[in-house]
Amino acid sequence: MAGVGWVQLDIRDEDAVLSVLRAFRPQVVLHTAYSKADLEGVVVRGTAHVARACADLGARLIHLSTDQVFDGREAPYAEPARPNPLTSYGRAKLEAERVVGGMLSQAVVVRSSLIWGLDPPDPTSWMVLELADGRRQGGLFEDEYRSFVFVEDLARALWELVRLDYRGILHLGGAEVLSRLEFGRLIAPIYGRDPARLPALRLADFPEPRPQNCALDSSRARGLLKTRLRGVREVLASRV
Ligand SMILES: NC(=O)c1ccc[n+]([C@@H]2O[C@H](COP(=O)([O-])OP(=O)(O)OC[C@H]3O[C@@H](n4cnc5c(N)ncnc54)[C@H](OP(=O)(O)O)[C@@H]3O)[C@@H](O)[C@H]2O)c1
């Protein structure tokens, strides 16, 4: 694509982050990097490196965070709601949010919900297919709820946000709140799988605490953006 360049960068290397940003001199940095395997190194320290470089260079930072900063007991969550993460991932993402907020007045913290896509399928959809085919152990939670957001809607919303002078927290969740099992039952037939074959799990079956209902109240985004963050059924109906 014309005007697009690629540079490999490990955000755990602070000098490398600064020198790449110095070379590009961006007005806006959209930071999505994350690693489940290195929450402290990539999510917390890596984000600090990106935020510090943005502060040094006067770039506006849009940082992607998650609904998992909430404990799932008081949904739906609007932007002023008090975070209280239950998982190590949620805790690291909250720390990263605070690092960003502490270094930059001109940042946006976007809290997204579970991101799904059709082409290619997202990791949760792959899990649905493997479970339906009996190629995977486990099941899908019937009592864990998220505002599943379609990847193409999220990308459009972020791109719109790049061009807007918005600062602060913004919730970008899809319009329909579903459990993972409900999501799986909608997705399985798209790939020719039988939804009745999907095994159900309950949060009580899981050894670690997980937030039960992290539905996001995205009404601020609805007032701000032209992009609509559609529910799963609406996206699927538009593809028929
Ligand atoms: N997926 C969701 O449902 C969801 C929901 C809410 C929020 N989010 C947030 O959205 C963002 C993207 O999530 P995702 O699911 O798209 O993640 P992903 O598919 O795992 O992608 C993460 C990206 O980060 C890169 N990365 C990992 N370690 C890095 C490092 N040390 N330096 C530079 N880049 C590094 C990876 O590069 P390589 O591929 O080269 O390893 C990959 O491109 C994350 O901030 C996540 O917390 C995701």
The ligand as an SDF file (V2000), in Angstrom:
LIG
                    3D

 48 52  0  0  0  0  0  0  0  0999 V2000
   -8.7300   -9.7200   21.3680 N   0  0  0  0  0  0  0  0  0  0  0  0
   -9.6330   -9.2390   22.1910 C   0  0  0  0  0  0  0  0  0  0  0  0
  -10.7430   -9.7780   22.3070 O   0  0  0  0  0  0  0  0  0  0  0  0
   -9.3520   -7.9830   22.9820 C   0  0  0  0  0  0  0  0  0  0  0  0
  -10.3450   -7.4750   23.8080 C   0  0  0  0  0  0  0  0  0  0  0  0
  -10.1230   -6.2790   24.5060 C   0  0  0  0  0  0  0  0  0  0  0  0
   -8.9150   -5.6120   24.3530 C   0  0  0  0  0  0  0  0  0  0  0  0
   -7.9590   -6.1520   23.5510 N   0  0  0  0  0  0  0  0  0  0  0  0
   -6.6950   -5.4230   23.4180 C   0  0  0  0  0  0  0  0  0  0  0  0
   -6.4870   -5.1960   22.0540 O   0  0  0  0  0  0  0  0  0  0  0  0
   -5.0850   -5.2350   21.7600 C   0  0  0  0  0  0  0  0  0  0  0  0
   -4.8260   -6.2130   20.6380 C   0  0  0  0  0  0  0  0  0  0  0  0
   -5.2800   -7.4890   21.0750 O   0  0  0  0  0  0  0  0  0  0  0  0
   -5.2390   -8.7370   20.0950 P   0  0  0  0  0  0  0  0  0  0  0  0
   -6.1340   -9.7550   20.6400 O   0  0  0  0  0  0  0  0  0  0  0  0
   -5.3560   -8.2640   18.6850 O   0  0  0  0  0  0  0  0  0  0  0  0
   -3.7700   -9.2310   20.3480 O   0  0  0  0  0  0  0  0  0  0  0  0
   -2.8610  -10.1660   19.4530 P   0  0  0  0  0  0  0  0  0  0  0  0
   -3.6330  -10.7280   18.3030 O   0  0  0  0  0  0  0  0  0  0  0  0
   -2.1600  -11.0760   20.3740 O   0  0  0  0  0  0  0  0  0  0  0  0
   -1.8430   -9.1110   18.8440 O   0  0  0  0  0  0  0  0  0  0  0  0
   -0.9280   -8.4720   19.6890 C   0  0  0  0  0  0  0  0  0  0  0  0
    0.1300   -7.8270   18.8430 C   0  0  0  0  0  0  0  0  0  0  0  0
    1.1470   -7.3270   19.7400 O   0  0  0  0  0  0  0  0  0  0  0  0
    2.4010   -7.6440   19.1790 C   0  0  0  0  0  0  0  0  0  0  0  0
    3.4260   -7.7680   20.2010 N   0  0  0  0  0  0  0  0  0  0  0  0
    3.5730   -8.7260   21.1620 C   0  0  0  0  0  0  0  0  0  0  0  0
    4.6660   -8.5050   21.8980 N   0  0  0  0  0  0  0  0  0  0  0  0
    5.2470   -7.3750   21.3900 C   0  0  0  0  0  0  0  0  0  0  0  0
    6.4240   -6.6430   21.7040 C   0  0  0  0  0  0  0  0  0  0  0  0
    7.2390   -7.0140   22.7030 N   0  0  0  0  0  0  0  0  0  0  0  0
    6.7100   -5.5550   20.9640 N   0  0  0  0  0  0  0  0  0  0  0  0
    5.9060   -5.1760   19.9540 C   0  0  0  0  0  0  0  0  0  0  0  0
    4.7800   -5.8170   19.5940 N   0  0  0  0  0  0  0  0  0  0  0  0
    4.4600   -6.9180   20.3180 C   0  0  0  0  0  0  0  0  0  0  0  0
    2.1870   -8.9720   18.4740 C   0  0  0  0  0  0  0  0  0  0  0  0
    3.1870   -9.1150   17.5030 O   0  0  0  0  0  0  0  0  0  0  0  0
    3.5910  -10.5960   16.9860 P   0  0  0  0  0  0  0  0  0  0  0  0
    2.4000  -11.1120   16.2650 O   0  0  0  0  0  0  0  0  0  0  0  0
    4.7590  -10.3330   16.1200 O   0  0  0  0  0  0  0  0  0  0  0  0
    3.8900  -11.3800   18.2220 O   0  0  0  0  0  0  0  0  0  0  0  0
    0.8020   -8.7690   17.8560 C   0  0  0  0  0  0  0  0  0  0  0  0
    0.9090   -8.1310   16.6020 O   0  0  0  0  0  0  0  0  0  0  0  0
   -4.3850   -5.5830   23.0680 C   0  0  0  0  0  0  0  0  0  0  0  0
   -3.9430   -4.3950   23.6530 O   0  0  0  0  0  0  0  0  0  0  0  0
   -5.4850   -6.2110   23.9010 C   0  0  0  0  0  0  0  0  0  0  0  0
   -5.2580   -6.0430   25.2760 O   0  0  0  0  0  0  0  0  0  0  0  0
   -8.1450   -7.3090   22.8600 C   0  0  0  0  0  0  0  0  0  0  0  0
  1  2  1  0
  2  3  2  0
  2  4  1  0
  4  5  1  0
  4 48  2  0
  5  6  2  0
  6  7  1  0
  7  8  2  0
  8  9  1  0
  8 48  1  0
  9 10  1  0
  9 46  1  0
 10 11  1  0
 11 12  1  0
 11 44  1  0
 12 13  1  0
 13 14  1  0
 14 15  2  0
 14 16  1  0
 14 17  1  0
 17 18  1  0
 18 19  2  0
 18 20  1  0
 18 21  1  0
 21 22  1  0
 22 23  1  0
 23 24  1  0
 23 42  1  0
 24 25  1  0
 25 26  1  0
 25 36  1  0
 26 27  1  0
 26 35  1  0
 27 28  2  0
 28 29  1  0
 29 30  1  0
 29 35  2  0
 30 31  1  0
 30 32  2  0
 32 33  1  0
 33 34  2  0
 34 35  1  0
 36 37  1  0
 36 42  1  0
 37 38  1  0
 38 39  2  0
 38 40  1  0
 38 41  1  0
 42 43  1  0
 44 45  1  0
 44 46  1  0
 46 47  1  0
M  CHG  2   8   1  16  -1
M  END
$$$$
